[in-house]
């Protein structure tokens, strides 16, 4: 069943356009919206939606549970938000939690013989050590015989930064983008590649997080979430996003666009200055990342006999509970889906002009931005 544009969507779209200086009033009105009718979502757990809701059971590869694809993911919510969705939409979801750049070949291979008007991609976090840093710096626990926990954390950060500095990783990113475009993208199609959000508000020495641990059992916690460690975590995210943007500008072409997920979550991170009483905010609706003590839709509230002592409703030994940490909540995915929705609509009909008065599509505007 086809959907009409709801008035709220159009109002939000017009507001978005009016607030974005790069888009001027079009002098050429298109005859119709050029909306996508096919969509493929590729990537890692940030695309699959780990920690965002209930497991899906829709994908052709029958790997929704194995890949932790959940209904709060931004691809799933984009389908709910976007007016291009109807019963004829061809949607393929191959994003898989834990995947790295080398796994993109397999995700593309699952779609052999198909091409798409719209492709979204979030990939790279696992290549640059996100999970290792979370284990070594955010949730380390005391271990007999180990004394220098900060040294272990520093080593995890050093490895992450080393991988970002390794040009071969960015060459690989460019190769995977080329593969996606060559094998999966329709001639007039579009690829939206999202970056990663910073997990922490701007750190300040002596703030509420500086003297606490994120591990929920204090007597077992090995490290506090210091401002210095948070600063390094944020810096790594910024460098990863810059690298992704550089790849897109150098290799993507006018049909590939970077989406700044980080910008969308300002004021909604761990350790916000306004949240001094609950700086982690595991179950705070205004903090948009999961912590080890966030009550998730899956696994849900743990049975009484499985609950971690002192933590009502939580079993921190549960694998989904553990792997969902530092992943966006459904509300964060919703914000990203809304941003993508606006961009798809804008790409479908908005024109601007160059300095000679020639009409330009948004993809051409994007290409000019990369050259500047």
Secondary structure in CASP SS format (residue, H / E / C, confidence):
PFRMAT SS
TARGET T0000
AUTHOR 0000-0000-0000
METHOD secondary structure of the structure
MODEL  1
X C 1.00
X C 1.00
X C 1.00
X C 1.00
X C 1.00
X C 1.00
X H 1.00
X H 1.00
X H 1.00
X H 1.00
X H 1.00
X H 1.00
X H 1.00
X H 1.00
X H 1.00
X H 1.00
X H 1.00
X H 1.00
X C 1.00
X C 1.00
X C 1.00
X C 1.00
X C 1.00
X C 1.00
X C 1.00
X C 1.00
X C 1.00
X C 1.00
X C 1.00
X C 1.00
X C 1.00
X C 1.00
X C 1.00
X C 1.00
X C 1.00
X C 1.00
X C 1.00
X E 1.00
X E 1.00
X E 1.00
X E 1.00
X E 1.00
X E 1.00
X C 1.00
X H 1.00
X H 1.00
X H 1.00
X H 1.00
X C 1.00
X C 1.00
X C 1.00
X C 1.00
X C 1.00
X C 1.00
X E 1.00
X C 1.00
X C 1.00
X C 1.00
X C 1.00
X C 1.00
X C 1.00
X C 1.00
X C 1.00
X C 1.00
X C 1.00
X C 1.00
X C 1.00
X C 1.00
X C 1.00
X E 1.00
X C 1.00
X C 1.00
X C 1.00
X H 1.00
X H 1.00
X H 1.00
X H 1.00
X H 1.00
X H 1.00
X H 1.00
X H 1.00
X C 1.00
X C 1.00
X C 1.00
X C 1.00
X C 1.00
X C 1.00
X C 1.00
X C 1.00
X E 1.00
X E 1.00
X E 1.00
X E 1.00
X C 1.00
X C 1.00
X C 1.00
X C 1.00
X C 1.00
X C 1.00
X C 1.00
X H 1.00
X H 1.00
X H 1.00
X H 1.00
X H 1.00
X H 1.00
X H 1.00
X H 1.00
X H 1.00
X C 1.00
X C 1.00
X C 1.00
X C 1.00
X C 1.00
X C 1.00
X E 1.00
X E 1.00
X E 1.00
X E 1.00
X E 1.00
X E 1.00
X E 1.00
X C 1.00
X C 1.00
X C 1.00
X C 1.00
X C 1.00
X C 1.00
X C 1.00
X H 1.00
X H 1.00
X H 1.00
X H 1.00
X H 1.00
X H 1.00
X H 1.00
X H 1.00
X H 1.00
X C 1.00
X C 1.00
X E 1.00
X C 1.00
X C 1.00
X C 1.00
X C 1.00
X C 1.00
X C 1.00
X C 1.00
X H 1.00
X H 1.00
X H 1.00
X H 1.00
X H 1.00
X H 1.00
X H 1.00
X H 1.00
X H 1.00
X H 1.00
X H 1.00
X H 1.00
X H 1.00
X H 1.00
X H 1.00
X H 1.00
X H 1.00
X C 1.00
X H 1.00
X H 1.00
X H 1.00
X H 1.00
X H 1.00
X H 1.00
X H 1.00
X H 1.00
X H 1.00
X H 1.00
X H 1.00
X H 1.00
X H 1.00
X H 1.00
X H 1.00
X H 1.00
X H 1.00
X H 1.00
X E 1.00
X E 1.00
X E 1.00
X E 1.00
X E 1.00
X E 1.00
X E 1.00
X E 1.00
X E 1.00
X E 1.00
X C 1.00
X C 1.00
X C 1.00
X C 1.00
X C 1.00
X E 1.00
X C 1.00
X C 1.00
X C 1.00
X C 1.00
X C 1.00
X C 1.00
X C 1.00
X C 1.00
X C 1.00
X C 1.00
X C 1.00
X C 1.00
X C 1.00
X C 1.00
X C 1.00
X C 1.00
X C 1.00
X H 1.00
X H 1.00
X H 1.00
X E 1.00
X C 1.00
X C 1.00
X C 1.00
X C 1.00
X C 1.00
X H 1.00
X H 1.00
X H 1.00
X H 1.00
X H 1.00
X H 1.00
X H 1.00
X H 1.00
X H 1.00
X H 1.00
X H 1.00
X H 1.00
X H 1.00
X H 1.00
X H 1.00
X H 1.00
X H 1.00
X H 1.00
X H 1.00
X H 1.00
X H 1.00
X H 1.00
X H 1.00
X H 1.00
X H 1.00
X H 1.00
X C 1.00
X C 1.00
X C 1.00
X E 1.00
X E 1.00
X E 1.00
X E 1.00
X C 1.00
X H 1.00
X H 1.00
X H 1.00
X H 1.00
X C 1.00
X C 1.00
X C 1.00
X C 1.00
X C 1.00
X E 1.00
X C 1.00
X C 1.00
X H 1.00
X H 1.00
X H 1.00
X C 1.00
X C 1.00
X C 1.00
X C 1.00
X C 1.00
X C 1.00
X C 1.00
X C 1.00
X C 1.00
X C 1.00
X C 1.00
X C 1.00
X C 1.00
X E 1.00
X C 1.00
X C 1.00
X C 1.00
X C 1.00
X C 1.00
X C 1.00
X C 1.00
X C 1.00
X C 1.00
X C 1.00
X C 1.00
X C 1.00
X C 1.00
X C 1.00
X H 1.00
X H 1.00
X H 1.00
X C 1.00
X C 1.00
X C 1.00
X C 1.00
X C 1.00
X C 1.00
X C 1.00
X C 1.00
X C 1.00
X C 1.00
X C 1.00
X C 1.00
X H 1.00
X H 1.00
X H 1.00
X H 1.00
X H 1.00
X C 1.00
X C 1.00
X C 1.00
X C 1.00
X E 1.00
X C 1.00
X H 1.00
X H 1.00
X H 1.00
X H 1.00
X H 1.00
X H 1.00
X H 1.00
X H 1.00
X H 1.00
X H 1.00
X H 1.00
X H 1.00
X H 1.00
X H 1.00
X H 1.00
X H 1.00
X H 1.00
X H 1.00
X H 1.00
X H 1.00
X C 1.00
X E 1.00
X E 1.00
X E 1.00
X C 1.00
X C 1.00
X C 1.00
X C 1.00
X C 1.00
X E 1.00
X E 1.00
X E 1.00
X H 1.00
X H 1.00
X H 1.00
X H 1.00
X H 1.00
X H 1.00
X H 1.00
X H 1.00
X H 1.00
X H 1.00
X C 1.00
END
